[in-house]
Amino acid sequence: MGAEIKKFSYDHCFHLCVAGEYGSNECFVDCAQKGFWHGDCANRTEKDPIRCCCYN
């Protein structure tokens, strides 16, 4: 895919990301409400489900 991989923690992954229902915007808002600076939909490997992961 060519996406840049940044240092990322999977320690705070919560809600499943579902296209058209719960995406990066909703994830970011949820993470901000939990006190994090950032939130993004991510998965550790291609076989793992894509979840909302929060990080600072």
C-alpha positions as CSV (number, residue, x, y, z in Angstrom):
1,M,0.0,0.0,0.0
2,G,2.9,2.4,0.6
3,A,1.5,3.8,3.8
4,E,4.1,5.3,6.0
5,I,4.5,3.3,9.2
6,K,5.0,5.5,12.2
7,K,5.9,4.5,15.8
8,F,2.5,3.2,16.9
9,S,1.3,1.6,20.1
10,Y,-1.4,-1.0,20.1
11,D,-1.8,-0.8,23.8
12,H,-5.0,1.3,23.7
13,C,-7.1,-0.2,20.9
14,F,-10.9,-0.3,21.5
15,H,-13.8,-0.1,19.1
16,L,-13.8,-2.0,15.8
17,C,-13.6,0.4,12.8
18,V,-16.3,-0.3,10.2
19,A,-16.4,1.5,6.8
20,G,-19.3,3.9,6.6
21,E,-20.2,3.5,10.3
22,Y,-17.2,4.0,12.6
23,G,-14.0,5.4,11.0
24,S,-11.0,7.6,11.7
25,N,-13.1,10.7,12.6
26,E,-15.2,8.8,15.2
27,C,-12.1,7.1,16.5
28,F,-10.3,10.4,17.0
29,V,-13.2,11.9,18.9
30,D,-13.5,8.9,21.1
31,C,-9.8,8.9,21.8
32,A,-9.9,12.7,22.6
33,Q,-12.7,12.0,25.1
34,K,-10.5,9.3,26.7
35,G,-7.7,11.9,27.1
36,F,-5.4,10.9,24.2
37,W,-3.9,13.3,21.6
38,H,-4.4,11.0,18.6
39,G,-6.6,8.2,17.4
40,D,-6.6,6.2,14.2
41,C,-8.0,2.9,12.8
42,A,-5.2,0.4,12.6
43,N,-4.4,-3.3,12.8
44,R,-1.2,-5.0,13.9
45,T,-1.2,-7.4,11.0
46,E,-3.4,-7.8,7.9
47,K,-5.2,-10.8,9.6
48,D,-6.1,-8.7,12.7
49,P,-9.4,-6.7,12.8
50,I,-9.0,-3.0,12.3
51,R,-9.7,-1.2,15.6
52,C,-9.6,2.3,16.9
53,C,-6.2,2.8,18.5
54,C,-5.5,5.8,20.8
55,Y,-2.0,7.2,21.4
56,N,-0.2,10.3,22.5
